[in-house]
Amino acid sequence: MQKDVQITVVGKVFKPNPRKVLALNIILHEYFELVKWYLGFNSDSKTFLHENGYERAKRLYNLNTALIQTARDKAVEILKSFGENRNENSVLRLKRISIRFDKRCYNFSKTANLLTPYWLTLSLNKRERISLPIVFGKRQKERVEGVFKGDLSFTTVEMVKRGREWYAHFILSKTVELPDEPETVIAIDRGEHNLAVAAAISKRKPNKPMKGQFWRGEEIKRIRGLYSHIRRKLQERHRLGKIKEFKGRERRKVNQQLHIIANQIIAYAKQFPKPIIVMENLNGIRRNFKKSKNLNRRFHSLPFRKLQAIIEYKVNLEGIEVRYLPRKEVKNTSKTCNRCGHVAQMKPYERELKCPKCGLIYNRDLDACINIAHALMRGMGWRSCEPREPARVTEGVKPQTNAGSSRL
C-alpha cells in the first residue's frame, strides 16, 4: 500500500532588497484582507465560495488568481478548525496569516551562485514577480537536495513573516510503501502523569503484550512551568512585548523535546516486525476535559496533539502506518482490566489498577495503552478467546534524560 507523506522544510529569505520586502508586505496585507473577506461568508464550502466570491475577489484584490484560490482554501481550513475547537463563548479573530503559493505561482531552482544557490521566484499579481535567495540549515538542505534527486517533490510554499524576517515553508511530498499486512500493533496512550506510553502486541501472540515503555516528558513540564512563572511576573510589570518574545522561545524548546520523544518512539517501533501504530483521536479533548483549575492548567499545557502529528509524519517516512481510534472506542481504557475486561472504580491520582474480578495489579497508563491496542486488534481480527497476559517486564537502555523516557 502506498501513501503520500508531506514534510515541511523551512528556509530563510537571505537579505532581500527593500523593494522585494515592500512587495511581500503589500501582498501579505492584501492576502490577509482577502482571507477575512472570505470568512465573512461564514461558509466552509469551497464550491459555494468559488461561485459567490471568486469573480468579485478578482475585481477587489490585486492578487494572482492562484493566490485568490489559496486564500479561499485557507478561509475554509480556518473556519473548519475553529468549528472543531471552539468553546461556547469563543469568537473567531484572525490576527495573522501566511501566504500560500501553489505550483501555478512559484518556481524554485538551484543556481551556480555559491553564496545563495537556492532561489524562489514568486508570482504576486499579473504584473509583478520577484526572486528571493533562500538559505537552509544542514538538515533542511539535505531534504531540499532530495527533491533534485527525485526522492521528494514540491507541493506548496507558505511565506511566513516573523518580526521583520521572511521565511519560506516548503511542503514536500514523498510516496512511501506501507505494509499491507502488519504483524505488530504499537499502541500509544497519553496522559498528564506520563506524556506518552507505548506497548507492542504481536499478531502471533495477540494476548501477550510486550515491552511497555514510558515517556514522562519531565523537561516539557519544566519548560512550561518555568515560562508560566516568567509570564506571570512580566504581566505584573506590564511587559507585554517581552511576553511575546518568550512565547516563541518556549515553543521552540518544547518542539525540540517533542522531536526527541518522537524519535525515541520511532526507534521503539522499528524493533518489531511490520509495526502499525494506533493512537486515540484527540479532537475535542480539551473542550471535554473539566477538572480542577490546577489540573486543567497542567493538562492543557501538555502538547498531546502536536506530539501525535510529529510521530505520524516521522513514522510515515519510515514506512509505518498510523491509525486513530474514535474516543468512544477507547472510553475508560485506564479503568478497564486488560485481562478480564472488568471496569474498576478508580481515583484520578491512583497509578495502579487493581482488578477486583481477576486480581490483576497493573500500571493504569500501560493498561490503557494495551486496551487501545486491543480495540484495534478486534477490528483486524487478531483477538482470540484465550486469557490475556500482562506485558513482560524488560530491561531497557538508559533513556535520554531530557526526554523523560523509561521502560518497564
N, C-alpha and C positions, 0 to 999 in steps of 0.2 A: 504494500500500500504506500502510495506517495502522498506527501504533504508539502505545501509551500510554507516555509518559515520565514518570518520577517526579522531583520536585525537593524538596529539603529546605530549609525556611525556619525559622530559629531566632529565637525571641523570648524575652525575659527576663520573668519574673514580677516585676511592679513593686510593691515594698514591700507584700507581703501581710501581713495582720494575724496575730498569734501563733496564733490559733485555726485559721486555714486552714493555716498551716505545720505545726502539730501534726497536723492531719488528713492532710496529704500524707505526713508522716513515718511515721504509723501504717500507712497504706495501702502505702507503699513496703516496710515491713518485712513485712507480710502477703503482698504480691506476691512478694517475694524468697523467702520461705519456701515459697510455693506452687510457684514455678518449680523450686526444689530438690526439692520433693516429687515433681513430675512427672518430673524427671531420674532419680529413684530407680527408676522403672520400666525405665530403660535401653532405651527404645523410641523410634524416630523415626517411628512411625506415628500420625498424628492420630486415625485411626479407633480404634485399639487404646486409646489414652489416653482418648478420649472414652467408650468403652464400659466401661472398667475404672476410671476415676478421676473422671469428671465429677460424678456424684451424691455421691460421698464428699467431693470437694473443696467442694461447696456446703455440706455439713454442717460441715466442718472449718474453713473460712476465711470471714471476714466481708467478702466482696467481691461487687461486682456480677457477675452471671452472665456478662456480656460480658468482664469482666476475667479471669474464670476461664478463658474460652476463649482469650483472647490470651496468658495465661500458659502454657497448653498449647502454643500455636503457638511461643512463644519457646523453650520447652524443646526442641521438635523442631528448631528452627533451630540452637540451641546445640549439640545432640548431633551434627547433621549436619556442622556446621562443624568441630567437634572431631575427628570421624572423618576428615575430608578432610585436616586439617593436623597430626594427632597424630604424635609420634615414638614410638619403641619403648617408652620408659620414662615417657612423659608421663601425667599423671593429671588428670582434669577437676576443677577447683576454681573454683567460681563466687564471685567476690569482690563484684561489684556488678551492678545491673540497672537498666534504665529501665522505666517503667510505660507500657504501650501501651494507648491508648484508641481504639476504633474508632467508627464513626458512631453506634452504638447508645448510647454512654455519654459523648458530649461534644457541645457546641454552641459555635460560635464566631460572634460578632456584632460589628457596628460600631455604636457609640452616638454621641451628640452630645457626650459628655464630651471637652473639649478637651485635658485633661492626658493621659488614657489612653482613647482612643476604642475600643480593641480589648479585648474581654472573652471569656474562655474559661470555660465552665461545664462542670464535670466531675461525673459521677455515680459516687460512690465505692462505695456499697453501697445496700441497699434504703432506708435512712433518710436518707442524707447526700448532699447536693450542695453544691458550693462554686463560687463565681465568682471568677476571678482576672484582674486587669488585666495586659495584655501590652504590652510596648513592643518596637519593631523598629528596626533600623538603616535607613538610607535605601534601600539596595538591596533589603533584605528586605521593606521596606514596599511597594515598587513591585510585588513579586511577590504579596503578600497582596492588594493592590488589584486585581490581575489576576483573583482569584477572584470579587470582587464585580462585575467587568466581564464575567465569563463565559468568560474565556480559560483559566482553570485551575479545578480542583475539589479540595476537600479529600478525603483518604482516611483517614489515621490521625494521631494525635498521640502522640509519645513524651515523657513527662515525665521530665526528667533532673535529678538533683541533683548539683551541683558545690560541694563545700565546704558552705556554708550557703545558697547561692543555688539557685533553681529555674529551669529553662529549659524551654520548650515547643518541641519539634522537630516542626513541621508537615510532613507528607508530602503534597505537592501532585501532582496528575496533570494531564497535558496530552496531548491527541491530536495527533500530528504526521503529516504526509504525507511518506512516503519514496518516492523514485523507483522505479518498477517495473523500469526498465532502466537501471542505472548505466552511465556512459561512461568513468569513470576509477577505477582502483584505487589507493588510497593505502595503502601498506604501512608499518607502524611496527614497528621492532625495538627491543629494549632491551639494555643491556649495562653492564658495570662501567666501561669507558672512556668510552663515550658513553651517557648515560642514555636517550636516545631518538634514533632515526634514522628519517627518512621518505624515501620515493621514490614518484613517481607514474608510472603506466603507463596510456596511453590505449587504449581499445578499437580506435581507428582504426589505431594503431601499437603492437600488443601486444609487439613485440620491441625497442622503443626506450624504455627508462626515461628519465625526465627530472627535472631539478630536485631532486637529492638535497639534504637538509638535516639538520644535526646539532644536538642539544641536549646539551651536556656536563653540565649540572647541577652546575657547579662550586660554586655558592652552597649547594646542598643538601649537598654533600660537606663544605664548610667548616663549615656549621652542625652537622652530625652529628659531625665531628671535634672541634669546639670543646666541645660538650656532653658528648662521651665523656670528654674530658680533665677537665672540671668534675666529672662524676660520680665519676671515679676519685679525685680529690682529696677530694671530700666523703665518700666511703666510707672513706678513710684517717682522716678526722676523726670518723667515725660520725655524720654529719649527715644521717640518713635523711629527715627531714622536708623538708629543702632539696632533696634529690634528686627527690622527687615534684613539688615546685614547679617546678623547672627542666624536668622532663619535659613538663609542659603547655606551657611556653613554647617548648620545642624543637619540639613537634608543630605549634603554630600557625605558627611561622616556616617550617617545611618545607612545610606545606599551602599557604601563600601562594605559595611558589616553584612548587609543582606546578600551581597555578591559572594562574600566569604562563606556564609552559611549555604547558599545555593550551590556553590562549587563542592562543598563537603557532601551535600545531599546527592549530587551527581556521582561523586566517587563512590558513595554508598550503594546507589542503584546499579552502577556498572559492574559490581562484583557478582551480580546474579545473571543467569541466562535469560535473554529476551525479556527484559522487565517492562512493565507498564505501570505508570504512576497514577494513583487516584487520590483526589482531594475533594473536600466539601466545597460546594458553590457558596461563596460568601456574600452574594448580592443581598443587601438589606440587613446585614448582620448588626451594623452599628445602630440602625433605627430600632431594632427589636431588643437590643441589649439595654436593660434599665435596672441598674443595681444602685448601690450607694454612690455618693458623689466621688469619693476617693477611688473606689473600684472602677467607676465609669471613666475617670481620668486616666488611670493606669491602662485599662483595656483599650480605650480609643487611641492611645498614644502608640500602640504597637501596630506596625505596618503589615498586617497579615496579607491583605490582597496584593500589595506591592511585592512581597516575597513570593507569592504564588505566581505572579506574572514573570518574575525573573527566573524562577525554577522552570516554568513552562518553556520559555524561549531557549533556555540553555540546554534542557534535556532534549527538546525537539531537534536541536542541531546535532545531538549525539545519536539521533535515530530512535529516541524513546518517546512513546506516545503518552499523552496526559489526558485523563478524563476527569470530569467533575460530576459529583452526585448532588441532586437537589437536597435541600435541608430536611425535607420531610422523610427522606430515606435514611438519614443518619441522625434522627432525633434520639436524644437520651443515650448516645453512644458511650459516654463516660460512666453511665449508671447501669448499663446492661452487661451482665456477665457474659464474657466471650466464650464460655464453655457450655453453659446450660441455657442462656438467653433470659434469665430472670432479671427484672428491673429492680434494683435495690434503692432504698431511700438513703440519700447522702447529703451532707452539708457541703457548701461550696469550698470550704477550706480543707476538707478531708482529701488526702492524697492517695489513699488506698481504697480499693473496692473490696469489701468483704461480703461475699455472696452467702446469704442465709440458707439458700437452697442446696448448693453443691459444695460449699465450704471453700471455694476458691478465694485466695487473697492475691490481689494484683494491683499494680500501679494503674490509677484511673486514666491517665493520659495515654499510656500504652494500650490499655483495654479499649479506649475509644478508637485508637488507631486500627486495632485489629478488627473491630466491628465495622469500620468503614471499608476495610478490605473484604470482609465477609459480604457486605452489601453489594459490592461489585461482582464478587465471585458468584453470587446467586444468579445474577443476570448472565454470567458467562457459562453457567452450568458446571462449575467446578466443585460444588459442595456435595458432601456425602452425609450419610446418617450416623457415621462413627462419632464417638465423643471427641470434643475438641481438646487440644493440648495447649498449655500456655507457652509463651515464647521462650526459647532456650536462652539461658544466661551465657553470655560470651565475653571473652577478654578482648578489649579493643586497644588500638594505638592511642597514645596521648593526644587529645584533640587540641586544636588551636585555641588558646586561651581567650582571645578577643571575640571569638565566635560563640563561645559558651556551649560547646558540644560535649556530649558524654554518651557512653554506651552502657547498656545493661550487661 
